Amino acid sequence: MMYNYLLTIQYDGSRYKGWQRQGEEGGNTIQSKIENVLAEMVGKHVGLIGSSRTDAGVHALDQKANFRIAERLAESEVQDYLNRYLPEDISVTDVTLVPRKFHARFHAKSKTYLYRIWNRKYPNPIERKYSMHIKEPLDLAAMRKASQYFIGAHDFTAFSNAKSKKKSMVREIYSIEMSEKEGFIEIRIRGNGFLHNMVRKIVGALIQVGLGEMEAETIPEIIESKDRSRVGLLADACGLFLEKVELDTQFLEGEKAI
């Protein structure tokens, strides 16, 4: 009999090489840190499946992940153990026993990424690890206009550094929203999935439009071209947060052990 546990995780990605485990040793990644603690908890390696493979330096407010073990442990016991031994910049905010068939990546309906820009002449020392500094004023109206060209299902090859040529580069963007308050510009991008560096390249293009370096109407041409060289700016990792993962609730229902 196997038990499947769903974790909700927050982390400051500043000092990590991203979410995904690297090699047999795991590397300095979020996944490896959590897997190492889980291994101590049950006495053997435990594989952890994440909803999103965030890049080095990227943060998360609502990462979802699941693991399966033979032991039936109380959710509170798992949560307390993880938070006792994980580093201070990783926190497990919820643990829930879910059906065996649930898979954190395959059963994520949508993901929302938040990007934060500090748009003032002077740096912000307090927020430097959690925002990108653009000292020149950004034209938010032009950026909003440009953002609408990303909405819908497109081949986002031009806005990705994904290496695989076998997997589909088509993703659907459901919405892009922007707000400005007290020097910060916040960009929220919601979609069914994202390619490697896709959000940071989209934000990079929006920044170029906001600086007057690119016309909003150029975005459809770049998407159609699939030419990665036409996106000249990759937004800094530090400003990016995985803000919300929406799960398909039908896979959270049913027997809790198989």
Secondary structure as the mmCIF struct_conf table of DSSP 4:
data_model
#
loop_
_struct_conf.conf_type_id
_struct_conf.id
_struct_conf.beg_label_comp_id
_struct_conf.beg_label_asym_id
_struct_conf.beg_label_seq_id
_struct_conf.end_label_comp_id
_struct_conf.end_label_asym_id
_struct_conf.end_label_seq_id
STRN STRN1 TYR A 3 TYR A 11
HELX_RH_3T_P HELX_RH_3T_P1 GLY A 13 ARG A 15
BEND BEND1 TYR A 16 LYS A 17
BEND BEND2 TRP A 19 GLN A 20
STRN STRN2 GLN A 22 GLN A 22
TURN_TY1_P TURN_TY1_P1 GLY A 23 GLU A 25
STRN STRN3 GLY A 26 GLY A 26
BEND BEND3 ASN A 28 ASN A 28
HELX_RH_AL_P HELX_RH_AL_P1 ILE A 30 VAL A 42
TURN_TY1_P TURN_TY1_P2 GLY A 43 GLY A 43
BEND BEND4 LYS A 44 LYS A 44
STRN STRN4 ILE A 49 GLY A 50
BEND BEND5 SER A 51 SER A 51
HELX_LH_PP_P HELX_LH_PP_P1 THR A 54 ASP A 55
TURN_TY1_P TURN_TY1_P3 ALA A 56 GLY A 57
STRN STRN5 HIS A 59 ILE A 69
BEND BEND6 ALA A 70 GLU A 71
HELX_RH_AL_P HELX_RH_AL_P2 GLU A 75 TYR A 85
BEND BEND7 LEU A 86 LEU A 86
TURN_TY1_P TURN_TY1_P4 GLU A 88 ASP A 89
STRN STRN6 ILE A 90 VAL A 98
TURN_TY1_P TURN_TY1_P5 ARG A 100 LYS A 101
TURN_TY1_P TURN_TY1_P6 ALA A 104 HIS A 107
STRN STRN7 ALA A 108 TRP A 118
BEND BEND8 ARG A 120 TYR A 122
TURN_TY1_P TURN_TY1_P7 PRO A 125 LYS A 129
BEND BEND9 TYR A 130 SER A 131
STRN STRN8 MET A 132 HIS A 133
BEND BEND10 GLU A 136 GLU A 136
HELX_LH_PP_P HELX_LH_PP_P2 PRO A 137 LEU A 138
HELX_RH_AL_P HELX_RH_AL_P3 LEU A 140 SER A 147
HELX_RH_3T_P HELX_RH_3T_P2 GLN A 148 PHE A 150
STRN STRN9 GLY A 152 ASP A 155
HELX_RH_3T_P HELX_RH_3T_P3 THR A 157 PHE A 159
BEND BEND11 LYS A 165 LYS A 167
STRN STRN10 VAL A 170 LYS A 181
TURN_TY1_P TURN_TY1_P8 GLU A 182 GLY A 183
STRN STRN11 PHE A 184 GLY A 191
BEND BEND12 ASN A 192 ASN A 192
TURN_TY1_P TURN_TY1_P9 HIS A 196 ASN A 197
HELX_RH_AL_P HELX_RH_AL_P4 MET A 198 GLY A 210
TURN_TY1_P TURN_TY1_P10 LEU A 211 GLY A 212
BEND BEND13 GLU A 213 MET A 214
TURN_TY1_P TURN_TY1_P11 ALA A 216 GLU A 217
HELX_RH_AL_P HELX_RH_AL_P5 THR A 218 SER A 225
TURN_TY1_P TURN_TY1_P12 LYS A 226 LYS A 226
HELX_RH_3T_P HELX_RH_3T_P4 ARG A 228 ARG A 230
HELX_RH_3T_P HELX_RH_3T_P5 ALA A 237 GLY A 239
STRN STRN12 LEU A 240 LEU A 247
HELX_RH_3T_P HELX_RH_3T_P6 THR A 249 LEU A 252
BEND BEND14 GLU A 253 GLY A 254
BEND BEND15 LYS A 256 LYS A 256
STRN STRN13 ALA A 257 ALA A 257
#
